[in-house]
Structure formats: C-alpha cells, structure tokens
Amino acid sequence: MAKRSTLLQSCSKLIGDRRGNFGMMAAILIPVLFASGGVAIDMTNMMMAKNQLQDATDAAGLAAASALVNDGLTIEQAKVLAKDFVKSQMQSSKMSPEELLALEQALSSGTVVDITEQKALVGNNKTYTVNVTAKYNLPLNALTRLIGQETAEIGTVSKSLSSTEAKNALSMFLVLDRSGSMGEDTSTVNKDAPTKTYTYDCSYYSGKKYISKTCTGTETNYITKIEALKTAAANLLLQLKTADSTSTLVRTGSVSYNNAMQTASSLAWGTSAVSTYVNALTATGATDSSAAFKNSYNSLMAKNSAGALKEEAEHKIKNGQVPKKYIVFMTDGENNYYNGTQSSANGDKSDAETLKYCASARTAGITVFSIAFMAPDRGKTLLKACATTAENYFAAEDADQLTAAFKYIGEKASSMTVRLTN
C-alpha cells in the first residue's frame, strides 16, 4: 500500500512539473509548422504551374485548329504540332537541363490531343474540334515532403474549334501591278538566303602593266517586291484552295498591268491557273491601272449567250449558289500612263478611269479589296478611294505586311474561323 502511494505521488509530481513541456511541444509542432509553410509555398507554385499549363494547352489547341484550316495539315500532323507546342510553351530558361528533360518526358506521355472532323452535309465545309489535355507531376519542396508528399499532379483541359466555311460560292479577280518598280528591293531579308554574292571589276595596274581582274563580294539579299507579291498571292490562293479543295465553289482570274494591260488569266474553277499566271510575272515598264481594273469588272459582270450573268450561271450549274464577287487590286506606285502615253496629266486620266470602274463595282455589289504596297501618297489615295470600305484598304510597307494583307483577304473571302471554346 505504501509502494502504491509512492507511485501515485511520483506521477502527480511529473504531471505537475511543466518545465519540460515546451521542449516536448516544440519537438512535435516544429515539423508540423515547417510542413505547413512548405504546403503554402507549394500551393502558390501549383497555381502558377496550372495557369502556365492552361495557357500552353489553350495555345496548342488554337495552333492546331488554325493549322488544320489555314495550312492544310492532316489530323495526325496537327496532333504532333499541338503536343510539341505544349512542351515548348512550358520550357523556361530558369530550368536546368535535367529539369527540362524530365518535364519534356512527362509532358510527352501526359499530353493527349484528340481531334474530330465533321463535314457539312452540303458543300465542302469542315469543322474541327481540338481537345488538348495535359498533366505532369510537379516536384514539391523539401518542407512539404516532411509529411510524405513528394509530388503533386498538375492537369488542364482545353477545347478549340476551327472551321472552313465556303457556304457562299465566290468569284475573285486579282488586279496586280507588275511595273518596273516591282523589281526593287523591299526591306525584308530573304530568310532562306540572307546574303548573295556579287561581282565587280577590281582591275589594277602593276607598274605600267594593266591587270584585268574580277572580284566577288557578299551583300544582304533582300526580297524584291515582285517576289513578295508572288508569296503573298500564293498565301491568298492557299486559303481559297483549302476552303474548296474540290474546286466546286471558287472561281478565280487575274490580270496584270504596267504601262498597259497584260493578257489576263480568265475566270476558271479553282486556283491553279491564277497561281501559274502570278508566278510568271516579271517587273518592267511604267504604270496604268485603268484597263486592267476595267477588265476585272467586265469579267465578273460578263453575260453568256443567253443574256444571263456568266458567273451566276456557272455557279448555278456547279453548286446551285449565287457567288459573292471580289476584286483584289494592288499597286506599288502611281499611275503615269494612259492609252500608251506618259505624262502627269495622263496619270490623272488613268486614276479617273480606274475610279469610274471602282464605283461601278461597288454599285454591282462587287467587294473591292485594295493594297498599296510601299506606294507613294498618290497611289495610296487612289487605292483608298477604290476600296469598298475603309476596312478593305491595306497599306503594306514591307513583304510581311503584304503577305498578311493577302492572307486576311483569303480568310475573309473563304470565311475561315478559329476560336477557343473553353
């Protein structure tokens, strides 16, 4: 009984003695506090990582959707593009090579791209749905690992839609400047061949003896205006071809001009004839746009032997639709010729005649897009007045802007759209 009483007294003293309690509590709580701090840091990192991954999957979806309708990629090619896009968007210069490799491997296996294609019941419209899901394990910091959590899974989902809509059939005529100034350099360097070799006479005298010698040097290789025009026109034609791969909805024609109208490429189904025509253009002569623009208007408004508008009749037979009509008018200069005679006054006559048919086109419901390519003020004034609306006029100051203008016109005419749905 005495032993039991002694034991109870000892326990009571131990409980009542608080001198070691702080140390015990600290030993228990400090790891918990450290782990809590680690979790707070990791929560911030996880939110940042999720936002970055969401941006990457959104961008990848839009890139793939756009490439399907604008660049003619196959579904499998678009899937590869999207996966590569996610990986490239998630890379950071702050990462070590080992971290970059680990992240790339994780995203390679953790990114899934699903693309479905839906064809319209009428015409050749296509709608693409691009779903991009991505996930990877984000390493947690050492403090969070105290509670046994090594990584946290980050995942996002993105959905994009794109469509090629050619519901309204169209007939388009290109009116292109091929005057001598189109042979001049732009300010855009040729990316495929940034330098070119040139030769010069470097003959010299050695004493009284004349030594004939030719030397070579290198200089920056700029894209010429005519080369830029060919690239830009090809981009526009690609938009039309992509929207109408069977050549049953789109008819195109083209005419070029310098100091006189050149032989035109008549309106025909598809884009191949115009593509060949544009690629053969050379830059020579002065400038008179009047006859060429008149030809484009007359071609779109021509009547057949039955007295019906030829373009409407052609489309009715082929696709049963009434076509939307377009003229794309481009110059890099200003008119200085009219009816084979050069003078400032004749330039005014050419302007007046061109504007006369611009007005006729507007009255007839023909949409006129105009592009002033590195043109002087007078040329810009003419093209601005000729465009159907202010939004249909473009002032391109380099090759890239010219390509962008032609591409926009192609997309606008063929109604190609790309949008992010969530």
Contacts in CASP RR format, 6 or more apart in sequence:
PFRMAT RR
TARGET T0000
AUTHOR 0000-0000-0000
METHOD contacts of the structure
MODEL  1
MAKRSTLLQSCSKLIGDRRGNFGMMAAILIPVLFASGGVAIDMTNMMMAK
NQLQDATDAAGLAAASALVNDGLTIEQAKVLAKDFVKSQMQSSKMSPEEL
LALEQALSSGTVVDITEQKALVGNNKTYTVNVTAKYNLPLNALTRLIGQE
TAEIGTVSKSLSSTEAKNALSMFLVLDRSGSMGEDTSTVNKDAPTKTYTY
DCSYYSGKKYISKTCTGTETNYITKIEALKTAAANLLLQLKTADSTSTLV
RTGSVSYNNAMQTASSLAWGTSAVSTYVNALTATGATDSSAAFKNSYNSL
MAKNSAGALKEEAEHKIKNGQVPKKYIVFMTDGENNYYNGTQSSANGDKS
DAETLKYCASARTAGITVFSIAFMAPDRGKTLLKACATTAENYFAAEDAD
QLTAAFKYIGEKASSMTVRLTN
31 146 0 8 1.000
34 143 0 8 1.000
34 146 0 8 1.000
35 143 0 8 1.000
35 144 0 8 1.000
35 146 0 8 1.000
35 147 0 8 1.000
37 143 0 8 1.000
38 140 0 8 1.000
38 141 0 8 1.000
38 143 0 8 1.000
38 144 0 8 1.000
39 143 0 8 1.000
39 144 0 8 1.000
39 147 0 8 1.000
41 141 0 8 1.000
41 143 0 8 1.000
41 144 0 8 1.000
42 138 0 8 1.000
42 140 0 8 1.000
42 141 0 8 1.000
42 144 0 8 1.000
42 152 0 8 1.000
45 138 0 8 1.000
45 141 0 8 1.000
46 138 0 8 1.000
46 152 0 8 1.000
46 154 0 8 1.000
49 138 0 8 1.000
49 154 0 8 1.000
50 154 0 8 1.000
50 155 0 8 1.000
50 156 0 8 1.000
52 89 0 8 1.000
52 90 0 8 1.000
53 86 0 8 1.000
53 90 0 8 1.000
53 134 0 8 1.000
53 136 0 8 1.000
53 154 0 8 1.000
53 155 0 8 1.000
53 156 0 8 1.000
54 156 0 8 1.000
54 158 0 8 1.000
55 89 0 8 1.000
56 85 0 8 1.000
56 86 0 8 1.000
56 89 0 8 1.000
56 90 0 8 1.000
56 134 0 8 1.000
56 156 0 8 1.000
57 86 0 8 1.000
57 132 0 8 1.000
57 133 0 8 1.000
57 134 0 8 1.000
57 156 0 8 1.000
57 157 0 8 1.000
57 158 0 8 1.000
58 158 0 8 1.000
58 160 0 8 1.000
58 420 0 8 1.000
59 85 0 8 1.000
59 89 0 8 1.000
60 81 0 8 1.000
60 82 0 8 1.000
60 83 0 8 1.000
60 85 0 8 1.000
60 86 0 8 1.000
60 89 0 8 1.000
60 113 0 8 1.000
60 132 0 8 1.000
60 158 0 8 1.000
61 82 0 8 1.000
61 85 0 8 1.000
61 113 0 8 1.000
61 130 0 8 1.000
61 132 0 8 1.000
61 158 0 8 1.000
61 160 0 8 1.000
61 420 0 8 1.000
62 160 0 8 1.000
62 418 0 8 1.000
62 420 0 8 1.000
63 81 0 8 1.000
63 82 0 8 1.000
63 85 0 8 1.000
64 73 0 8 1.000
64 78 0 8 1.000
64 79 0 8 1.000
64 81 0 8 1.000
64 82 0 8 1.000
64 85 0 8 1.000
64 113 0 8 1.000
64 115 0 8 1.000
64 130 0 8 1.000
64 132 0 8 1.000
64 160 0 8 1.000
65 78 0 8 1.000
65 128 0 8 1.000
65 130 0 8 1.000
65 160 0 8 1.000
65 161 0 8 1.000
65 162 0 8 1.000
65 418 0 8 1.000
66 162 0 8 1.000
66 418 0 8 1.000
67 73 0 8 1.000
67 77 0 8 1.000
67 78 0 8 1.000
67 81 0 8 1.000
68 75 0 8 1.000
68 78 0 8 1.000
68 115 0 8 1.000
68 128 0 8 1.000
68 130 0 8 1.000
68 162 0 8 1.000
69 126 0 8 1.000
69 128 0 8 1.000
69 162 0 8 1.000
69 163 0 8 1.000
69 164 0 8 1.000
69 242 0 8 1.000
69 243 0 8 1.000
69 416 0 8 1.000
69 417 0 8 1.000
69 418 0 8 1.000
70 238 0 8 1.000
70 239 0 8 1.000
70 242 0 8 1.000
70 411 0 8 1.000
70 416 0 8 1.000
70 418 0 8 1.000
72 242 0 8 1.000
73 81 0 8 1.000
75 115 0 8 1.000
75 117 0 8 1.000
75 128 0 8 1.000
78 113 0 8 1.000
78 115 0 8 1.000
78 128 0 8 1.000
78 130 0 8 1.000
79 113 0 8 1.000
79 115 0 8 1.000
82 111 0 8 1.000
82 113 0 8 1.000
82 130 0 8 1.000
82 132 0 8 1.000
83 107 0 8 1.000
83 108 0 8 1.000
83 111 0 8 1.000
83 113 0 8 1.000
86 107 0 8 1.000
86 111 0 8 1.000
86 132 0 8 1.000
86 134 0 8 1.000
87 103 0 8 1.000
87 104 0 8 1.000
87 107 0 8 1.000
87 108 0 8 1.000
87 111 0 8 1.000
90 103 0 8 1.000
90 107 0 8 1.000
91 100 0 8 1.000
91 103 0 8 1.000
91 104 0 8 1.000
95 103 0 8 1.000
103 136 0 8 1.000
106 136 0 8 1.000
106 137 0 8 1.000
107 134 0 8 1.000
107 136 0 8 1.000
110 134 0 8 1.000
110 135 0 8 1.000
110 136 0 8 1.000
111 132 0 8 1.000
111 133 0 8 1.000
111 134 0 8 1.000
111 135 0 8 1.000
112 132 0 8 1.000
112 133 0 8 1.000
112 134 0 8 1.000
113 130 0 8 1.000
113 131 0 8 1.000
113 132 0 8 1.000
114 130 0 8 1.000
114 131 0 8 1.000
114 133 0 8 1.000
115 128 0 8 1.000
115 129 0 8 1.000
115 130 0 8 1.000
115 131 0 8 1.000
116 128 0 8 1.000
116 129 0 8 1.000
117 126 0 8 1.000
117 127 0 8 1.000
117 128 0 8 1.000
118 126 0 8 1.000
118 127 0 8 1.000
118 128 0 8 1.000
118 129 0 8 1.000
119 125 0 8 1.000
119 126 0 8 1.000
120 126 0 8 1.000
120 127 0 8 1.000
123 166 0 8 1.000
123 167 0 8 1.000
123 248 0 8 1.000
123 249 0 8 1.000
123 319 0 8 1.000
124 164 0 8 1.000
124 166 0 8 1.000
124 243 0 8 1.000
124 244 0 8 1.000
124 245 0 8 1.000
124 246 0 8 1.000
124 248 0 8 1.000
124 249 0 8 1.000
125 163 0 8 1.000
125 164 0 8 1.000
125 165 0 8 1.000
125 166 0 8 1.000
125 167 0 8 1.000
126 163 0 8 1.000
126 164 0 8 1.000
127 161 0 8 1.000
127 162 0 8 1.000
127 163 0 8 1.000
128 161 0 8 1.000
128 162 0 8 1.000
128 163 0 8 1.000
129 159 0 8 1.000
129 160 0 8 1.000
129 161 0 8 1.000
130 159 0 8 1.000
130 160 0 8 1.000
130 161 0 8 1.000
130 162 0 8 1.000
131 157 0 8 1.000
131 158 0 8 1.000
131 159 0 8 1.000
132 157 0 8 1.000
132 158 0 8 1.000
132 159 0 8 1.000
132 160 0 8 1.000
133 155 0 8 1.000
133 156 0 8 1.000
133 157 0 8 1.000
133 158 0 8 1.000
134 155 0 8 1.000
134 156 0 8 1.000
135 153 0 8 1.000
135 154 0 8 1.000
135 155 0 8 1.000
135 156 0 8 1.000
136 153 0 8 1.000
136 154 0 8 1.000
136 155 0 8 1.000
137 151 0 8 1.000
137 152 0 8 1.000
137 153 0 8 1.000
137 154 0 8 1.000
138 151 0 8 1.000
138 152 0 8 1.000
138 153 0 8 1.000
138 154 0 8 1.000
139 150 0 8 1.000
139 151 0 8 1.000
140 149 0 8 1.000
140 150 0 8 1.000
140 151 0 8 1.000
140 152 0 8 1.000
157 422 0 8 1.000
158 420 0 8 1.000
158 422 0 8 1.000
159 420 0 8 1.000
159 421 0 8 1.000
159 422 0 8 1.000
160 418 0 8 1.000
160 419 0 8 1.000
160 420 0 8 1.000
160 421 0 8 1.000
161 418 0 8 1.000
161 419 0 8 1.000
161 421 0 8 1.000
162 416 0 8 1.000
162 417 0 8 1.000
162 418 0 8 1.000
162 419 0 8 1.000
163 416 0 8 1.000
163 417 0 8 1.000
164 242 0 8 1.000
164 243 0 8 1.000
164 414 0 8 1.000
164 415 0 8 1.000
164 416 0 8 1.000
165 243 0 8 1.000
165 414 0 8 1.000
165 415 0 8 1.000
165 416 0 8 1.000
165 417 0 8 1.000
166 243 0 8 1.000
166 244 0 8 1.000
166 249 0 8 1.000
166 250 0 8 1.000
166 414 0 8 1.000
166 415 0 8 1.000
167 415 0 8 1.000
168 321 0 8 1.000
168 323 0 8 1.000
168 324 0 8 1.000
168 415 0 8 1.000
169 249 0 8 1.000
169 250 0 8 1.000
169 315 0 8 1.000
169 318 0 8 1.000
169 319 0 8 1.000
169 320 0 8 1.000
169 321 0 8 1.000
169 322 0 8 1.000
169 323 0 8 1.000
169 324 0 8 1.000
170 240 0 8 1.000
170 249 0 8 1.000
170 250 0 8 1.000
170 251 0 8 1.000
170 323 0 8 1.000
170 324 0 8 1.000
170 325 0 8 1.000
170 326 0 8 1.000
170 413 0 8 1.000
170 414 0 8 1.000
171 250 0 8 1.000
171 251 0 8 1.000
171 252 0 8 1.000
171 267 0 8 1.000
171 300 0 8 1.000
171 311 0 8 1.000
171 315 0 8 1.000
171 323 0 8 1.000
171 324 0 8 1.000
171 325 0 8 1.000
171 326 0 8 1.000
172 240 0 8 1.000
172 250 0 8 1.000
172 251 0 8 1.000
172 252 0 8 1.000
172 253 0 8 1.000
172 325 0 8 1.000
172 326 0 8 1.000
172 327 0 8 1.000
172 328 0 8 1.000
172 413 0 8 1.000
173 252 0 8 1.000
173 253 0 8 1.000
173 254 0 8 1.000
173 255 0 8 1.000
173 267 0 8 1.000
173 296 0 8 1.000
173 299 0 8 1.000
173 300 0 8 1.000
173 326 0 8 1.000
173 327 0 8 1.000
173 328 0 8 1.000
174 233 0 8 1.000
174 252 0 8 1.000
174 253 0 8 1.000
174 254 0 8 1.000
174 255 0 8 1.000
174 274 0 8 1.000
174 278 0 8 1.000
174 296 0 8 1.000
174 327 0 8 1.000
174 328 0 8 1.000
174 330 0 8 1.000
175 254 0 8 1.000
175 255 0 8 1.000
175 256 0 8 1.000
175 257 0 8 1.000
175 289 0 8 1.000
175 292 0 8 1.000
175 293 0 8 1.000
175 295 0 8 1.000
175 296 0 8 1.000
175 327 0 8 1.000
175 328 0 8 1.000
175 329 0 8 1.000
175 330 0 8 1.000
176 229 0 8 1.000
176 233 0 8 1.000
176 254 0 8 1.000
176 255 0 8 1.000
176 256 0 8 1.000
176 257 0 8 1.000
176 278 0 8 1.000
176 281 0 8 1.000
176 330 0 8 1.000
177 229 0 8 1.000
177 256 0 8 1.000
177 257 0 8 1.000
177 258 0 8 1.000
177 287 0 8 1.000
177 289 0 8 1.000
177 330 0 8 1.000
177 331 0 8 1.000
177 332 0 8 1.000
177 333 0 8 1.000
177 373 0 8 1.000
178 226 0 8 1.000
178 256 0 8 1.000
178 257 0 8 1.000
178 258 0 8 1.000
178 262 0 8 1.000
178 281 0 8 1.000
178 282 0 8 1.000
178 283 0 8 1.000
178 284 0 8 1.000
179 257 0 8 1.000
179 258 0 8 1.000
179 259 0 8 1.000
179 283 0 8 1.000
179 284 0 8 1.000
179 285 0 8 1.000
179 286 0 8 1.000
179 287 0 8 1.000
179 332 0 8 1.000
179 333 0 8 1.000
180 258 0 8 1.000
180 283 0 8 1.000
180 284 0 8 1.000
180 285 0 8 1.000
180 286 0 8 1.000
181 225 0 8 1.000
181 283 0 8 1.000
181 287 0 8 1.000
181 332 0 8 1.000
181 333 0 8 1.000
182 224 0 8 1.000
182 225 0 8 1.000
182 226 0 8 1.000
182 229 0 8 1.000
182 283 0 8 1.000
182 332 0 8 1.000
183 224 0 8 1.000
183 225 0 8 1.000
183 226 0 8 1.000
183 283 0 8 1.000
184 224 0 8 1.000
184 225 0 8 1.000
185 222 0 8 1.000
185 223 0 8 1.000
185 224 0 8 1.000
185 225 0 8 1.000
186 222 0 8 1.000
186 223 0 8 1.000
186 224 0 8 1.000
186 225 0 8 1.000
186 228 0 8 1.000
186 374 0 8 1.000
186 398 0 8 1.000
186 399 0 8 1.000
187 222 0 8 1.000
187 397 0 8 1.000
187 398 0 8 1.000
187 399 0 8 1.000
188 222 0 8 1.000
188 223 0 8 1.000
188 228 0 8 1.000
188 398 0 8 1.000
188 399 0 8 1.000
188 400 0 8 1.000
189 220 0 8 1.000
189 221 0 8 1.000
189 222 0 8 1.000
189 223 0 8 1.000
190 221 0 8 1.000
190 222 0 8 1.000
190 223 0 8 1.000
193 221 0 8 1.000
194 220 0 8 1.000
194 221 0 8 1.000
195 218 0 8 1.000
195 219 0 8 1.000
195 220 0 8 1.000
195 221 0 8 1.000
196 218 0 8 1.000
196 219 0 8 1.000
196 220 0 8 1.000
196 221 0 8 1.000
197 216 0 8 1.000
197 217 0 8 1.000
197 218 0 8 1.000
198 216 0 8 1.000
198 217 0 8 1.000
198 218 0 8 1.000
198 219 0 8 1.000
199 214 0 8 1.000
199 215 0 8 1.000
199 216 0 8 1.000
199 217 0 8 1.000
200 214 0 8 1.000
200 215 0 8 1.000
200 216 0 8 1.000
200 217 0 8 1.000
201 213 0 8 1.000
201 214 0 8 1.000
201 215 0 8 1.000
202 213 0 8 1.000
202 214 0 8 1.000
202 215 0 8 1.000
203 210 0 8 1.000
203 211 0 8 1.000
203 212 0 8 1.000
203 213 0 8 1.000
204 210 0 8 1.000
204 211 0 8 1.000
204 213 0 8 1.000
205 211 0 8 1.000
223 231 0 8 1.000
223 399 0 8 1.000
224 283 0 8 1.000
225 283 0 8 1.000
225 332 0 8 1.000
225 373 0 8 1.000
225 374 0 8 1.000
225 399 0 8 1.000
226 281 0 8 1.000
226 282 0 8 1.000
226 283 0 8 1.000
227 399 0 8 1.000
228 373 0 8 1.000
228 399 0 8 1.000
228 402 0 8 1.000
228 403 0 8 1.000
229 278 0 8 1.000
229 281 0 8 1.000
229 330 0 8 1.000
229 373 0 8 1.000
229 402 0 8 1.000
230 278 0 8 1.000
230 279 0 8 1.000
230 281 0 8 1.000
231 399 0 8 1.000
231 403 0 8 1.000
232 399 0 8 1.000
232 402 0 8 1.000
232 403 0 8 1.000
232 405 0 8 1.000
232 406 0 8 1.000
232 407 0 8 1.000
233 274 0 8 1.000
233 275 0 8 1.000
233 278 0 8 1.000
233 406 0 8 1.000
234 275 0 8 1.000
234 278 0 8 1.000
234 279 0 8 1.000
235 403 0 8 1.000
235 406 0 8 1.000
235 407 0 8 1.000
235 410 0 8 1.000
236 328 0 8 1.000
236 406 0 8 1.000
236 407 0 8 1.000
236 409 0 8 1.000
236 410 0 8 1.000
237 252 0 8 1.000
237 271 0 8 1.000
237 274 0 8 1.000
237 275 0 8 1.000
239 407 0 8 1.000
239 410 0 8 1.000
239 411 0 8 1.000
239 413 0 8 1.000
239 414 0 8 1.000
239 416 0 8 1.000
240 250 0 8 1.000
240 252 0 8 1.000
240 270 0 8 1.000
240 271 0 8 1.000
240 410 0 8 1.000
240 413 0 8 1.000
240 414 0 8 1.000
241 250 0 8 1.000
241 270 0 8 1.000
241 271 0 8 1.000
242 414 0 8 1.000
242 416 0 8 1.000
243 249 0 8 1.000
243 250 0 8 1.000
243 414 0 8 1.000
243 415 0 8 1.000
243 416 0 8 1.000
244 250 0 8 1.000
244 270 0 8 1.000
244 414 0 8 1.000
247 269 0 8 1.000
247 270 0 8 1.000
247 271 0 8 1.000
248 269 0 8 1.000
248 318 0 8 1.000
248 319 0 8 1.000
249 315 0 8 1.000
249 318 0 8 1.000
249 319 0 8 1.000
249 321 0 8 1.000
250 269 0 8 1.000
250 270 0 8 1.000
250 271 0 8 1.000
250 414 0 8 1.000
251 267 0 8 1.000
251 268 0 8 1.000
251 269 0 8 1.000
251 270 0 8 1.000
251 311 0 8 1.000
251 314 0 8 1.000
251 315 0 8 1.000
251 323 0 8 1.000
252 267 0 8 1.000
252 268 0 8 1.000
252 270 0 8 1.000
252 271 0 8 1.000
252 273 0 8 1.000
252 274 0 8 1.000
253 264 0 8 1.000
253 265 0 8 1.000
253 266 0 8 1.000
253 267 0 8 1.000
253 268 0 8 1.000
253 273 0 8 1.000
253 274 0 8 1.000
253 277 0 8 1.000
253 299 0 8 1.000
254 264 0 8 1.000
254 265 0 8 1.000
254 274 0 8 1.000
254 277 0 8 1.000
254 278 0 8 1.000
255 261 0 8 1.000
255 262 0 8 1.000
255 264 0 8 1.000
255 265 0 8 1.000
255 292 0 8 1.000
255 295 0 8 1.000
255 296 0 8 1.000
256 262 0 8 1.000
256 277 0 8 1.000
256 281 0 8 1.000
256 292 0 8 1.000
257 287 0 8 1.000
257 288 0 8 1.000
257 289 0 8 1.000
257 291 0 8 1.000
257 292 0 8 1.000
258 284 0 8 1.000
258 285 0 8 1.000
258 286 0 8 1.000
258 287 0 8 1.000
258 288 0 8 1.000
259 285 0 8 1.000
259 286 0 8 1.000
259 287 0 8 1.000
259 288 0 8 1.000
259 337 0 8 1.000
259 340 0 8 1.000
259 342 0 8 1.000
260 288 0 8 1.000
260 291 0 8 1.000
260 337 0 8 1.000
260 340 0 8 1.000
261 288 0 8 1.000
261 291 0 8 1.000
261 292 0 8 1.000
261 295 0 8 1.000
262 292 0 8 1.000
264 292 0 8 1.000
264 295 0 8 1.000
264 299 0 8 1.000
265 273 0 8 1.000
265 274 0 8 1.000
265 276 0 8 1.000
265 277 0 8 1.000
266 273 0 8 1.000
266 299 0 8 1.000
267 299 0 8 1.000
267 300 0 8 1.000
267 311 0 8 1.000
268 274 0 8 1.000
269 318 0 8 1.000
286 336 0 8 1.000
286 337 0 8 1.000
286 342 0 8 1.000
287 331 0 8 1.000
287 333 0 8 1.000
287 334 0 8 1.000
287 335 0 8 1.000
287 336 0 8 1.000
287 337 0 8 1.000
287 350 0 8 1.000
288 335 0 8 1.000
288 336 0 8 1.000
288 337 0 8 1.000
288 338 0 8 1.000
288 340 0 8 1.000
288 346 0 8 1.000
288 347 0 8 1.000
288 350 0 8 1.000
289 329 0 8 1.000
289 331 0 8 1.000
289 335 0 8 1.000
289 350 0 8 1.000
289 354 0 8 1.000
289 382 0 8 1.000
290 335 0 8 1.000
290 338 0 8 1.000
290 349 0 8 1.000
290 350 0 8 1.000
290 351 0 8 1.000
290 353 0 8 1.000
290 354 0 8 1.000
290 357 0 8 1.000
293 327 0 8 1.000
293 329 0 8 1.000
293 354 0 8 1.000
293 357 0 8 1.000
293 358 0 8 1.000
293 386 0 8 1.000
294 353 0 8 1.000
294 354 0 8 1.000
294 357 0 8 1.000
296 327 0 8 1.000
296 329 0 8 1.000
297 327 0 8 1.000
297 357 0 8 1.000
297 360 0 8 1.000
297 361 0 8 1.000
297 364 0 8 1.000
297 366 0 8 1.000
300 311 0 8 1.000
300 325 0 8 1.000
300 327 0 8 1.000
300 361 0 8 1.000
300 364 0 8 1.000
300 366 0 8 1.000
301 309 0 8 1.000
301 364 0 8 1.000
301 366 0 8 1.000
302 309 0 8 1.000
302 310 0 8 1.000
302 311 0 8 1.000
303 309 0 8 1.000
303 310 0 8 1.000
304 310 0 8 1.000
304 313 0 8 1.000
306 313 0 8 1.000
311 323 0 8 1.000
311 325 0 8 1.000
312 322 0 8 1.000
312 323 0 8 1.000
315 321 0 8 1.000
315 322 0 8 1.000
315 323 0 8 1.000
316 322 0 8 1.000
324 367 0 8 1.000
324 413 0 8 1.000
325 364 0 8 1.000
325 365 0 8 1.000
325 366 0 8 1.000
325 367 0 8 1.000
326 366 0 8 1.000
326 367 0 8 1.000
326 368 0 8 1.000
326 369 0 8 1.000
326 409 0 8 1.000
326 413 0 8 1.000
327 361 0 8 1.000
327 366 0 8 1.000
327 367 0 8 1.000
327 368 0 8 1.000
327 369 0 8 1.000
328 368 0 8 1.000
328 369 0 8 1.000
328 370 0 8 1.000
328 371 0 8 1.000
328 406 0 8 1.000
328 409 0 8 1.000
329 358 0 8 1.000
329 368 0 8 1.000
329 369 0 8 1.000
329 370 0 8 1.000
329 371 0 8 1.000
329 383 0 8 1.000
329 386 0 8 1.000
330 370 0 8 1.000
330 371 0 8 1.000
330 372 0 8 1.000
330 373 0 8 1.000
331 371 0 8 1.000
331 372 0 8 1.000
331 373 0 8 1.000
331 375 0 8 1.000
331 379 0 8 1.000
331 382 0 8 1.000
331 383 0 8 1.000
332 372 0 8 1.000
332 373 0 8 1.000
332 374 0 8 1.000
332 375 0 8 1.000
333 372 0 8 1.000
333 375 0 8 1.000
333 376 0 8 1.000
333 378 0 8 1.000
333 379 0 8 1.000
334 347 0 8 1.000
334 375 0 8 1.000
334 376 0 8 1.000
334 378 0 8 1.000
334 379 0 8 1.000
334 382 0 8 1.000
335 346 0 8 1.000
335 347 0 8 1.000
335 348 0 8 1.000
335 350 0 8 1.000
335 351 0 8 1.000
335 354 0 8 1.000
335 379 0 8 1.000
335 382 0 8 1.000
336 342 0 8 1.000
336 343 0 8 1.000
336 344 0 8 1.000
336 346 0 8 1.000
336 347 0 8 1.000
336 350 0 8 1.000
337 346 0 8 1.000
337 347 0 8 1.000
337 350 0 8 1.000
338 346 0 8 1.000
338 347 0 8 1.000
338 349 0 8 1.000
338 350 0 8 1.000
338 353 0 8 1.000
339 346 0 8 1.000
339 349 0 8 1.000
340 346 0 8 1.000
351 378 0 8 1.000
351 382 0 8 1.000
354 382 0 8 1.000
354 386 0 8 1.000
355 382 0 8 1.000
355 385 0 8 1.000
355 386 0 8 1.000
358 368 0 8 1.000
358 385 0 8 1.000
358 386 0 8 1.000
361 368 0 8 1.000
361 388 0 8 1.000
362 368 0 8 1.000
362 388 0 8 1.000
366 388 0 8 1.000
367 388 0 8 1.000
367 392 0 8 1.000
368 386 0 8 1.000
368 387 0 8 1.000
368 388 0 8 1.000
368 392 0 8 1.000
369 387 0 8 1.000
369 388 0 8 1.000
369 392 0 8 1.000
369 393 0 8 1.000
369 394 0 8 1.000
369 409 0 8 1.000
370 383 0 8 1.000
370 384 0 8 1.000
370 386 0 8 1.000
370 387 0 8 1.000
370 392 0 8 1.000
370 393 0 8 1.000
370 394 0 8 1.000
371 383 0 8 1.000
371 393 0 8 1.000
371 394 0 8 1.000
371 395 0 8 1.000
371 396 0 8 1.000
371 402 0 8 1.000
371 405 0 8 1.000
371 406 0 8 1.000
372 379 0 8 1.000
372 380 0 8 1.000
372 383 0 8 1.000
372 384 0 8 1.000
372 393 0 8 1.000
372 394 0 8 1.000
372 395 0 8 1.000
372 396 0 8 1.000
373 396 0 8 1.000
373 402 0 8 1.000
374 396 0 8 1.000
374 397 0 8 1.000
374 398 0 8 1.000
375 383 0 8 1.000
375 395 0 8 1.000
380 395 0 8 1.000
383 393 0 8 1.000
384 390 0 8 1.000
384 393 0 8 1.000
387 393 0 8 1.000
394 401 0 8 1.000
394 405 0 8 1.000
394 408 0 8 1.000
396 402 0 8 1.000
396 404 0 8 1.000
396 405 0 8 1.000
410 416 0 8 1.000
END
